[in-house]
């Protein structure tokens, strides 16, 4: 694995987080367009996934046809992440591109830590092994009550993957873990996902503009 750290005036790393139905897809495309209009090269990607191997692991992770132990789920998630970082994220950042990722490691603390109730210390050890200090410069956490997320997903033509089909209590734990993590990590910015799209994007614009200014001489 390439263990070179990202240093200096390289690209910025942004991750979008939130429970299903929080609106990540809607805002992800807007963010990419907003940055591109400012002359910033953007690599948009997702987790789990992003590379051929990681996408195959994603298929395994989302397949609800067989029961998977929580530990196996966590390990596969980080195996996909290791590939993703080495093949996509780190090279893009070192080349000066900005990376916009649909979920990253905070999702593991929320879903496998909060939802599956695995020890956060174990997640932290895997994070250190896999990421070698790499983390997003900015995480935009789109927060909405579980009821809102479920209502937004209702009626869509999909049976639900391994995570979407989990019960209400699981999703409540995921949301609580996200919010707890936001209280201890200053790079996580919480946005009210029940607000209007225009209001949310105005807040996102402010965070992005601050990140752009921080890179200028």
Legacy VTK file of the C-alpha trace (Angstrom):
# vtk DataFile Version 3.0
C-alpha trace
ASCII
DATASET POLYDATA
POINTS 217 float
0.000 0.000 0.000
1.131 3.538 -0.724
1.740 5.054 2.712
2.862 8.490 1.608
1.077 11.155 3.606
-0.855 13.961 1.972
0.956 17.194 2.832
1.286 20.735 1.521
-1.123 22.447 -0.849
-2.730 19.353 -2.255
-6.336 18.673 -3.012
-9.009 18.853 -0.331
-11.015 15.873 0.865
-14.759 16.253 1.523
-17.093 13.499 2.719
-20.869 13.452 2.876
-22.514 11.510 5.688
-25.997 10.818 6.987
-28.642 8.151 7.366
-30.435 6.831 4.292
-32.903 9.417 3.025
-30.950 12.402 4.354
-30.326 13.749 0.830
-26.673 12.981 0.180
-27.177 12.218 -3.515
-29.041 15.481 -4.122
-26.327 17.613 -2.554
-23.350 15.633 -3.837
-23.982 16.568 -7.474
-24.565 20.209 -6.473
-21.260 20.338 -4.572
-19.338 18.874 -7.513
-20.895 21.441 -9.864
-20.238 24.315 -7.449
-16.554 23.439 -7.116
-16.131 22.821 -10.839
-17.543 26.284 -11.590
-14.716 27.690 -9.461
-12.116 25.925 -11.566
-11.510 23.112 -9.073
-10.956 19.597 -10.424
-13.187 17.169 -8.534
-13.047 13.397 -8.168
-16.465 12.159 -7.029
-16.528 8.688 -5.501
-18.322 6.576 -2.918
-17.910 4.079 -0.107
-17.938 1.211 -0.044
-16.703 1.203 -3.639
-14.728 3.402 -5.968
-12.467 0.744 -7.516
-13.310 -2.544 -9.260
-12.277 -4.604 -6.219
-14.013 -2.275 -3.757
-17.192 -2.329 -5.861
-17.205 -6.142 -5.726
-16.813 -5.946 -1.976
-19.692 -3.441 -1.937
-21.909 -6.018 -3.630
-21.092 -8.508 -0.874
-21.683 -5.944 1.861
-25.073 -4.849 0.552
-26.375 -8.332 -0.245
-29.099 -9.093 2.287
-29.605 -12.708 1.147
-27.130 -14.089 3.714
-26.417 -13.183 7.328
-22.996 -11.632 7.930
-21.369 -11.215 11.328
-20.800 -7.599 12.401
-17.034 -8.151 12.590
-16.902 -9.578 9.061
-18.892 -6.565 7.864
-16.424 -4.176 9.507
-13.369 -5.946 8.099
-14.765 -6.052 4.567
-15.636 -2.360 4.832
-12.035 -1.502 5.700
-10.667 -3.853 3.039
-12.689 -1.897 0.470
-11.506 1.358 2.038
-7.849 0.340 1.810
-8.242 -0.255 -1.939
-10.188 2.966 -2.354
-7.597 5.088 -0.576
-4.643 3.543 -2.380
-6.110 3.565 -5.887
-8.403 6.621 -5.942
-8.387 8.982 -2.975
-4.707 9.456 -2.167
-3.528 9.709 -5.819
-6.225 12.301 -6.562
-5.272 14.421 -3.546
-1.572 14.233 -4.346
-2.367 15.335 -7.914
-4.130 18.437 -6.556
-7.674 17.243 -7.217
-10.427 17.626 -4.647
-12.124 14.405 -3.585
-15.856 14.310 -2.852
-16.819 11.014 -1.242
-20.280 9.658 -0.444
-19.494 8.258 3.047
-16.092 7.562 4.570
-14.789 6.338 7.934
-17.274 8.269 10.072
-19.880 5.951 8.543
-18.049 2.967 10.048
-18.235 4.537 13.500
-21.953 5.180 12.922
-23.069 1.944 11.238
-20.678 -0.663 12.609
-19.978 1.167 15.873
-23.368 2.633 16.687
-25.634 0.370 14.674
-23.827 -2.952 15.119
-22.506 -1.898 18.537
-18.901 -2.874 17.843
-16.155 -1.380 19.995
-15.056 1.990 18.634
-11.494 1.201 19.751
-11.389 -1.663 17.242
-12.649 0.658 14.509
-9.987 3.189 15.474
-7.236 0.574 15.176
-8.406 -0.380 11.689
-8.603 3.306 10.786
-4.989 3.848 11.814
-3.783 0.766 9.914
-5.687 1.628 6.755
-5.495 5.407 6.503
-2.066 6.363 7.819
-3.378 9.693 9.097
-5.605 10.462 6.121
-8.983 11.961 6.988
-11.391 14.360 5.318
-10.753 18.091 5.581
-14.506 18.539 5.854
-17.390 16.184 6.620
-20.894 17.433 5.888
-23.304 15.466 8.066
-26.841 15.730 6.750
-28.901 15.044 9.847
-32.566 14.081 9.810
-34.813 12.100 12.154
-35.089 8.448 11.178
-38.803 8.937 10.494
-37.980 11.532 7.843
-35.429 9.293 6.152
-37.860 6.391 6.056
-40.626 8.582 4.642
-38.350 9.815 1.848
-37.400 6.245 0.912
-41.007 5.053 0.993
-42.442 4.184 -2.391
-39.111 4.003 -4.196
-38.717 1.018 -6.478
-36.198 -0.851 -4.381
-36.393 -3.709 -1.895
-33.641 -2.284 0.297
-30.064 -3.481 0.708
-28.504 -4.924 3.874
-28.425 -1.508 5.567
-31.579 0.101 4.168
-33.651 -2.870 5.344
-32.460 -2.732 8.964
-34.920 -1.875 11.712
-35.853 1.472 13.208
-33.822 0.989 16.396
-30.681 0.223 14.376
-31.094 3.441 12.406
-31.708 5.401 15.584
-28.388 4.125 16.936
-26.684 5.095 13.678
-28.026 8.638 13.866
-27.064 8.962 17.539
-23.530 7.740 16.772
-23.158 10.264 13.964
-24.230 13.109 16.240
-21.968 11.949 19.067
-19.039 11.783 16.659
-19.785 15.317 15.462
-19.387 16.535 19.039
-15.825 15.227 19.300
-14.505 15.782 15.756
-14.274 19.405 14.691
-14.131 18.642 10.964
-17.735 17.399 11.026
-20.335 20.054 10.239
-23.948 19.121 11.014
-26.619 20.360 8.609
-30.362 20.151 9.214
-31.476 17.872 6.384
-35.130 18.765 6.976
-34.545 22.369 5.840
-35.192 23.466 2.268
-32.718 22.415 -0.399
-31.831 26.075 -0.988
-31.132 26.662 2.715
-28.959 23.558 3.000
-26.972 24.441 -0.109
-26.392 27.966 1.149
-24.860 26.510 4.321
-22.784 24.078 2.280
-21.587 26.963 0.102
-20.286 28.740 3.213
-18.300 25.696 4.348
-16.894 25.141 0.859
-15.896 28.782 0.485
-14.034 28.607 3.811
-12.177 25.519 2.575
-11.292 27.239 -0.724
-9.970 30.308 1.126
-7.867 28.138 3.420
-5.935 26.859 0.402
-5.071 30.279 -1.004
-1.742 31.979 -0.215
LINES 1 218
217 0 1 2 3 4 5 6 7 8 9 10 11 12 13 14 15 16 17 18 19 20 21 22 23 24 25 26 27 28 29 30 31 32 33 34 35 36 37 38 39 40 41 42 43 44 45 46 47 48 49 50 51 52 53 54 55 56 57 58 59 60 61 62 63 64 65 66 67 68 69 70 71 72 73 74 75 76 77 78 79 80 81 82 83 84 85 86 87 88 89 90 91 92 93 94 95 96 97 98 99 100 101 102 103 104 105 106 107 108 109 110 111 112 113 114 115 116 117 118 119 120 121 122 123 124 125 126 127 128 129 130 131 132 133 134 135 136 137 138 139 140 141 142 143 144 145 146 147 148 149 150 151 152 153 154 155 156 157 158 159 160 161 162 163 164 165 166 167 168 169 170 171 172 173 174 175 176 177 178 179 180 181 182 183 184 185 186 187 188 189 190 191 192 193 194 195 196 197 198 199 200 201 202 203 204 205 206 207 208 209 210 211 212 213 214 215 216
